[in-house]
Amino acid sequence: MQIYTRTGDKGYTKIIGGIQLAKDSQRIKAYGTIDELNSFVGYAITLIRNNDSLKKELTQIQQYLFDCGNDLATPTGKGTYRVTSTLTEWIEKCIDSHAGVPQEVESFILPGGSQAASILHICRTIARRAEREIVTFQWTNDMNEEVLIFVNRLSDYFFSVARVVNVHEGIEDVLYERSGKVFHTDLKKEDL
């Protein structure tokens, strides 16, 4: 199998449908950041101990991240989108299932704790960057809007899971000392 093609040597790449774009185009930045996030999720999986169900969940997220990248690389009318509202519903259920594990907090916490939780916090910030890249891309391009919704939920997911991992490893979250109330423990899903 030939790995290198030399087609990118001049700073261009081809996307789905054969369209050639500059490697620094907003579309490429958006799905490139998703690819970076996927790699960090893979790293996080290697650090999680004694929690096969969480590893399986994160592996499923990796599959969905490939779907997000596919949809971002697919110009309107050049293929079939894979990300649907079903993915967002799935990730919301995952977040809800983890909500009762760590103690509720109303203030910001410092990213960190165990190695796995620290990497999951990095995943959270990369997901936020991916979201910003996607928003910039969507201002001037048609795209599958479900990708942005799913990626928006991802950062909440990684925050929740990082806290769960710390609980399982017996590590307490460190609260940001000068934080006011930022999380609404009285707000329920039904209120949204």
C-alpha positions, 0 to 999 in steps of 0.5 A: 500500500502506498502511503504518500501521494505527493499531491499535497506537496504544493499545499493543496488537498482533495476532499470528497467529490474530488474538489481541490482546496488549500490545506489551510482552508477553513473546511480543512481546519475544521475537520483537521481539528476533529482529527486531532481530537480523535487522536487525543481520545485514543490516547485517553482510552489507553490511560483509563483503568478498570472501566471497560464500559467507558473505554467502549463509549470513548471508542464509539465517540471515535467512530462518530468523530470520523463521521463528523470529519466525513461530513465536514469534508463532504460538499453539499450534494457530493455525498451522504451525511452521516451525523444525525440528531440520533448521535446528539441524543446518544451523547446526551444520554451518556452525559446524563448517565455520568451526571450522578457520579461526581459530586455536583459543583456550582463553580469552575474546577481546575482541569487536571487530576489523574492522567486520564482525566487530564487528557479528557480535559484536553479533549474538552478544549480541543472540542471547543476549538473544533466547534469554533473552527466549524462555526467559522466554516459554516458562515460561508459554506453549506454544511450538515448542521448536526455536526456543530450540535454534536461537537457542542455536546462533546465538550460537555461530555468530556468535562463530565467524563473527566470528573467521573474518571477522577472519582473512580481514581479517588482524586478530588476535583480542585475548585477555582478559588475565585469562581462564582456560581457558574453551574446551575444545579437547580436547572433540570433537562426538562427546563431546557 
